[in-house]
Amino acid sequence: MNKTVSIILTLALVIVLAIIFYSDSGESVTPGQNVEIIDGVQYITIDAKAGYFPEVSIAKSGIPTKLIMNTEGTYDCSAALVVKDVGY
């Protein structure tokens, strides 16, 4: 009986963790909605938590751009960012 209870509790924990980490936040962002141009500078904002949101960003070329990565509450590998082309 103890083995059965342990298995059920373990499965419940795995399901709860899967729901927390892989659930959609309910927000729907079309590509480009996370991009703003203010005083000639383009700002791209990306949330990093169990992946990057939105997954696609559309920015204009030829203008100065700042990338803002929100990592608040992120404790997984999405808290790290590598941009090989610029050596960052």
JONORNOR-V699582 format. One record per pair of residues at least 24 apart in sequence whose C-alpha atoms are under 6 Angstrom apart, sorted by the first residue. I is the first residue (numbers start at 1). J is the second residue. D is the distance in Angstrom with one decimal. If there is no record, write none. Layout:
BEGIN
i->I j->J d->D
i->I j->J d->D
END
This chain:
BEGIN
i->31 j->56 d->5.7
i->31 j->57 d->5.1
i->31 j->58 d->5.7
i->32 j->57 d->5.4
i->32 j->58 d->4.8
i->41 j->65 d->5.7
i->43 j->67 d->6.0
i->44 j->68 d->5.9
i->48 j->78 d->5.6
i->49 j->74 d->5.1
i->51 j->78 d->5.5
END
